[in-house]
Amino acid sequence: MHHAPRPHGTTAAPAPPPDPDDLRTRERLLRAAVNVFDRKGYAAASTREIVERAGVTKPVLYYHFGSKEGLLVEVLHEGARRFADAMARAVERPGTTRERLVALGEDLYALFQENVPAVRLAHALFLGPAEGVPRFDFTTFDHSLQGALRRIVEDGLAAGEVHPARPDDVALALSGVIGSCAARQLHPGFDPVRVDDLRRILDMVLDGILNTRQPAGELP
């Protein structure tokens, strides 16, 4: 069957906007999946428990994600998108090198606090057995963080605010500090690092990296 040619100069009609009900249903399924995967592990989690927690039926899950594996992959991709968005905002933020680096650390702290179950899930999948886990490039989180830190450090070097050093080395050192502080939020056996603690630790590290020191504040 031949279709009539589209008149010259016309374009395809825009796609209709997403159905708000569909978006809310997807969000409920994603939240339910993170909760169940975090508590039971991916292998032991059942689609039945996920859909019951989300208040939908199995066909609804299959319609939106295709399978339990598809649901997990979307959970991970959604986390990667939020992480990348936070890093992009950090790179574009104005201010001195110190202000931008401390703000990046605070942004990551807040992101971890808001998504502890999802972060714990990603850590468990990354460090656990590879068999049975869907393919996902977990290094995307590290690449986003290292890229943002490197860009800010390079700007600081250009502005004369950072001691001469390899930007990759400085980025790796700072990501180690931020990652260590954030990781302590993931297990109740550790005393969590508060955001004020993170600021103080970053200031201490930055005093050794930057050309300008800030007056030491009073210790708590």
Backbone torsions as a table, in degrees:
resi	resn	phi	psi	omega
1	MET	NA	129.4	-178.0
2	HIS	-97.7	138.7	177.7
3	HIS	-94.5	144.0	177.4
4	ALA	-64.0	137.5	179.7
5	PRO	-61.8	144.2	178.6
6	ARG	-72.0	136.1	179.1
7	PRO	-54.5	142.7	-178.9
8	HIS	-58.3	134.3	175.0
9	GLY	90.3	-3.0	179.3
10	THR	-95.8	159.1	178.8
11	THR	-124.7	162.7	179.2
12	ALA	-64.6	147.9	178.5
13	ALA	-64.5	141.6	179.9
14	PRO	-64.1	150.2	178.4
15	ALA	-66.0	144.2	178.6
16	PRO	-65.4	150.9	179.5
17	PRO	-63.9	152.4	179.4
18	PRO	-59.1	144.8	177.6
19	ASP	-69.9	123.6	-180.0
20	PRO	-56.6	-36.8	178.9
21	ASP	-64.2	-40.3	177.6
22	ASP	-63.1	-41.6	179.9
23	LEU	-63.5	-42.0	179.1
24	ARG	-66.2	-38.4	178.8
25	THR	-64.8	-44.5	177.3
26	ARG	-59.0	-42.4	-179.0
27	GLU	-64.8	-41.3	178.1
28	ARG	-62.7	-41.2	179.3
29	LEU	-66.3	-40.2	178.7
30	LEU	-64.0	-44.3	179.4
31	ARG	-64.4	-42.7	179.9
32	ALA	-63.5	-42.0	-179.3
33	ALA	-63.4	-44.0	179.0
34	VAL	-59.0	-44.2	-179.3
35	ASN	-62.3	-47.6	-176.8
36	VAL	-71.4	-44.0	178.0
37	PHE	-60.7	-39.5	-178.8
38	ASP	-66.5	-42.3	-177.0
39	ARG	-75.8	-38.2	-171.4
40	LYS	-109.8	-14.3	-171.1
41	GLY	86.9	152.8	-175.3
42	TYR	-62.2	-45.7	-174.4
43	ALA	-63.9	-39.3	-176.0
44	ALA	-84.3	-15.0	-178.2
45	ALA	-69.3	141.0	179.4
46	SER	-112.0	146.6	176.4
47	THR	-63.6	-30.9	179.4
48	ARG	-60.0	-47.1	-179.1
49	GLU	-66.8	-36.4	179.8
50	ILE	-64.0	-48.7	-177.1
51	VAL	-68.9	-33.7	177.0
52	GLU	-64.9	-40.8	179.4
53	ARG	-67.4	-34.0	-179.7
54	ALA	-81.9	-13.6	-179.8
55	GLY	75.8	32.0	178.5
56	VAL	-131.3	-175.2	178.5
57	THR	-107.2	165.9	180.0
58	LYS	-59.3	-42.0	178.7
59	PRO	-57.7	-30.9	178.3
60	VAL	-66.8	-43.0	176.8
61	LEU	-60.1	-45.6	-178.2
62	TYR	-66.2	-34.5	178.6
63	TYR	-62.8	-42.6	-175.2
64	HIS	-84.1	-35.8	-170.8
65	PHE	-127.0	-10.0	176.6
66	GLY	85.6	-37.1	-176.1
67	SER	-171.4	174.6	174.4
68	LYS	-62.9	-38.0	178.1
69	GLU	-63.5	-43.3	178.4
70	GLY	-62.4	-35.2	177.8
71	LEU	-66.2	-44.1	178.5
72	LEU	-63.2	-43.2	179.9
73	VAL	-60.2	-40.2	179.5
74	GLU	-68.6	-36.3	174.5
75	VAL	-57.6	-45.5	-178.6
76	LEU	-69.0	-41.6	178.8
77	HIS	-65.8	-37.7	178.0
78	GLU	-63.8	-41.5	176.3
79	GLY	-63.1	-40.6	179.0
80	ALA	-65.3	-37.6	178.9
81	ARG	-66.1	-43.9	179.6
82	ARG	-63.5	-40.3	179.5
83	PHE	-64.2	-46.7	-179.4
84	ALA	-63.6	-38.4	178.2
85	ASP	-62.9	-41.8	179.1
86	ALA	-63.3	-40.1	179.5
87	MET	-68.7	-37.1	177.9
88	ALA	-64.0	-40.4	177.7
89	ARG	-65.2	-37.5	-179.7
90	ALA	-63.7	-40.6	-179.4
91	VAL	-65.0	-37.3	-176.5
92	GLU	-84.2	-8.6	-176.4
93	ARG	-68.5	133.9	177.2
94	PRO	-77.9	169.3	176.2
95	GLY	127.7	-179.6	176.3
96	THR	-73.5	169.1	178.7
97	THR	-60.4	-43.1	179.1
98	ARG	-61.2	-48.0	-178.3
99	GLU	-60.2	-42.0	-177.6
100	ARG	-69.8	-39.3	-179.2
101	LEU	-70.1	-41.7	178.1
102	VAL	-65.7	-41.0	178.9
103	ALA	-63.4	-38.2	176.6
104	LEU	-61.3	-44.4	178.0
105	GLY	-60.6	-41.0	179.0
106	GLU	-66.5	-39.1	178.1
107	ASP	-61.5	-44.3	179.9
108	LEU	-66.5	-38.4	176.9
109	TYR	-58.3	-46.8	-179.6
110	ALA	-64.7	-40.6	-180.0
111	LEU	-63.2	-41.6	177.0
112	PHE	-63.9	-45.2	-178.6
113	GLN	-60.0	-37.1	-178.2
114	GLU	-77.4	-18.2	-172.0
115	ASN	-134.2	37.4	-177.3
116	VAL	-55.3	-47.4	179.6
117	PRO	-59.2	-40.7	-179.5
118	ALA	-68.2	-39.8	178.6
119	VAL	-65.7	-42.9	178.7
120	ARG	-62.2	-40.3	177.3
121	LEU	-60.9	-47.6	-179.4
122	ALA	-61.1	-41.7	177.9
123	HIS	-61.9	-44.4	-178.4
124	ALA	-63.0	-41.2	179.6
125	LEU	-68.5	-39.7	-178.4
126	PHE	-66.5	-41.0	-175.0
127	LEU	-90.5	-16.5	-175.8
128	GLY	-85.7	-175.4	179.6
129	PRO	-59.7	139.6	-178.4
130	ALA	-77.7	-23.5	-176.5
131	GLU	-65.3	131.1	177.4
132	GLY	84.8	-4.8	180.0
133	VAL	-97.6	131.2	179.4
134	PRO	-58.2	150.3	179.4
135	ARG	-67.8	127.0	176.6
136	PHE	-155.3	136.5	-178.3
137	ASP	-85.0	93.8	-178.6
138	PHE	-69.3	-15.6	179.1
139	THR	-71.0	-9.5	-179.5
140	THR	-60.5	-33.0	178.6
141	PHE	-66.2	-46.3	180.0
142	ASP	-64.9	-39.8	179.6
143	HIS	-62.5	-40.1	179.3
144	SER	-64.3	-44.4	-178.4
145	LEU	-67.1	-48.6	-178.8
146	GLN	-61.9	-39.6	179.9
147	GLY	-63.5	-42.9	180.0
148	ALA	-66.5	-45.3	179.6
149	LEU	-62.2	-42.7	-178.9
150	ARG	-62.4	-42.3	179.5
151	ARG	-61.4	-44.3	-179.1
152	ILE	-66.4	-40.9	178.9
153	VAL	-65.7	-40.9	177.7
154	GLU	-61.3	-40.5	175.7
155	ASP	-62.4	-40.3	179.3
156	GLY	-65.3	-38.3	176.3
157	LEU	-63.2	-43.6	-179.8
158	ALA	-63.7	-32.5	-178.9
159	ALA	-87.5	-2.0	-179.2
160	GLY	76.2	17.5	-178.5
161	GLU	-92.3	-8.4	-176.4
162	VAL	-123.6	136.6	175.0
163	HIS	-58.0	144.2	178.3
164	PRO	-52.5	124.1	-178.5
165	ALA	-165.7	165.4	174.7
166	ARG	-76.0	123.7	-179.8
167	PRO	-55.3	-35.8	179.8
168	ASP	-64.5	-36.9	179.1
169	ASP	-66.4	-44.6	179.9
170	VAL	-64.4	-42.4	180.0
171	ALA	-61.8	-41.4	-179.8
172	LEU	-65.6	-41.5	179.0
173	ALA	-63.5	-44.2	-178.6
174	LEU	-68.9	-38.7	178.9
175	SER	-66.0	-31.8	176.5
176	GLY	-64.6	-41.4	178.3
177	VAL	-65.4	-49.0	-177.7
178	ILE	-64.1	-44.4	-178.5
179	GLY	-64.7	-39.1	179.4
180	SER	-65.2	-42.9	178.8
181	CYS	-64.9	-41.7	-178.6
182	ALA	-67.4	-39.3	-176.8
183	ALA	-62.7	-24.8	-179.5
184	ARG	-71.7	-9.0	175.7
185	GLN	-82.6	-10.9	-168.1
186	LEU	-88.3	-14.9	-177.4
187	HIS	-133.7	130.0	-176.3
188	PRO	-66.1	-13.1	179.5
189	GLY	-75.4	-14.2	179.4
190	PHE	-99.0	145.5	170.4
191	ASP	-71.9	122.0	-176.9
192	PRO	-67.9	149.8	173.8
193	VAL	-87.3	121.9	179.0
194	ARG	-78.8	164.0	-178.5
195	VAL	-64.0	-34.1	175.9
196	ASP	-65.1	-37.7	176.5
197	ASP	-63.0	-42.5	-179.6
198	LEU	-61.0	-44.4	179.0
199	ARG	-59.3	-44.9	-177.3
200	ARG	-64.5	-41.9	-179.9
201	ILE	-66.1	-43.2	178.5
202	LEU	-63.8	-41.2	178.0
203	ASP	-60.6	-40.7	179.6
204	MET	-62.8	-43.5	179.2
205	VAL	-68.1	-43.2	-177.5
206	LEU	-66.0	-28.0	176.8
207	ASP	-60.4	-26.9	177.9
208	GLY	-88.2	-9.9	-176.3
209	ILE	-106.3	-38.0	-172.9
210	LEU	-88.6	157.5	178.3
211	ASN	-78.2	-16.8	-178.9
212	THR	-119.1	132.1	177.2
213	ARG	-100.4	149.2	176.0
214	GLN	-103.1	152.8	-179.7
215	PRO	-57.9	136.5	-179.9
216	ALA	-67.2	132.4	177.1
217	GLY	-82.3	171.0	178.3
218	GLU	-73.4	134.9	177.2
219	LEU	-74.5	146.0	-179.9
220	PRO	-67.1	NA	NA
